[in-house]
Amino acid sequence: MYLTKKIKEELFIEHGNSAKDSGSVEGQIALFTQRINHLTNHLKENKKDYNTERSLVKMVGKRKSLLSYLKNKNIERYRLIIKKLSIRK
């Protein structure tokens, strides 16, 4: 599997507060970004995988809603996570 427990813990340590803090907004955004990148690479090879494409669109929407929540709550944390993950160009 591409997303093991160790990789998740590293993501949460880097972007969240601790390894077990999976509820922080930054940690969730980082996890969604990791999954989105993986699915994007998968779809480049398998162009007709429509179920994965649908899942990707739903995931992008969830990440977008988390980003807008963070933008409304704390603009500095929003700018920091955007810069760290290089989401927007």
Secondary structure, DSSP 4 states (H G I P E B T S, - for coil): --S-HHHHHHHHHHHSSSTT-TTSHHHHHHHHHHHHHHHHHHHHH-TT-HHHHHHHHHHHHHHHHHHHHHHHH-HHHHHHHHHHHT---
